[in-house]
Amino acid sequence: MRLKLEKPAKGKLLVAEPFLGDPSFDRTVILLTEHNDEGTVGFVLNRPLRLTMHQIIKDFPSFDAPVYNGGPVQKENLYFVHNKGDLLPTAIELSPGLFWGGDIEKVKMLITMGLITEKDIKFFLGYSGWGKYQLEGEIDEKSWIVINKDAIDLFQNEGANPWRTILTNLGGDYRLWANAPADPLLN
């Protein structure tokens, strides 16, 4: 499958080049949830934490979905994206079938009822943010590429490496990025 590069917009994926040099973003895939004249917000999709939802919210129902490090900003705040906009009417639609936020109390109830499973939702502590035109500058510097969210299963939680998958599927020089060692001096 050959992927097409896109412009930044909510619902798109931001993919880091392999030697970005920023430990917060090295080899990350970020779902963009907001992109406008004020700046950009998104969540890192491939940095799971060793936390459960019950450790974050004591009365959270039993639920096996991992919690992810969404980024370096406001790491004490919980955010979530999901595919249940029909059940969470206060959620913000990012693209068809993909939503951001909603009422956490309703999420807990829907999980208890079995109407939201681990394959429907992803939780994040913190977010990634860029100021006005900052992300465009970083894209111009070739630090990031932007692609359509359909390049990966956003709710795949088991050991998949979306960063490597995306770059391999882009082909060409990107395939070389996918296989580059984290530290080229150790090659």
Secondary structure, 3 states (H helix, E strand, C coil): CCCCECCCCCCEEEEECCCCCCCCCCCCEEEEEEEECCEEEEEECCCECCCCHHHHCCCCCCCCCCEEECCCEEEEEEEEEECCCCCCCCCEEEECCEEECCCHHHHHHHHHCCCCCCCCEEEEEEEEEEECCHHHHHHHCCCEEEEEHHHCCCCCCCCCCHHHHHHHHHCHHHHHHHHCCCCHHHC
